[in-house]
Amino acid sequence: MAQNALLLGDRKLALERFGAAVDAGWREYYFYTEDPRLDDLRDDPRFNALMAEVKADVDRQRAEVEERDAERDFIAELDAARANRE
């Protein structure tokens, strides 16, 4: 993990691990914006580029969910399905 590498003082390894996590699909953007263990990386352009990449994907996913939710009322469908089971 990137945090473990930072605890060992290895910024290069931390960035490599963070990049590998992003490439593997890591998307916990909002958690990492507040994680104090990553403070040593916040001034690094590579870290900021990776965070921007993740944020863009999170925003894209949110827009897709909102678009689909606008087309159909999933909560109402779930409530109706539950009512039909009873």
Stockholm file with secondary structure:
# STOCKHOLM 1.0

chainA/1-86         MAQNALLLGDRKLALERFGAAVDAGWREYYFYTEDPRLDDLRDDPRFNALMAEVKADVDRQRAEVEERDAERDFIAELDAARANRE
#=GR chainA/1-86 SS CHHHHHHTTCHHHHHHHHHHHHHTTCCCHHHHHSCGGGGGGTTCHHHHHHHHHHHHHHHHHHHHHHHHHHHSCHHHHHHHHHHHHC
#=GC SS_cons        CHHHHHHTTCHHHHHHHHHHHHHTTCCCHHHHHSCGGGGGGTTCHHHHHHHHHHHHHHHHHHHHHHHHHHHSCHHHHHHHHHHHHC
//
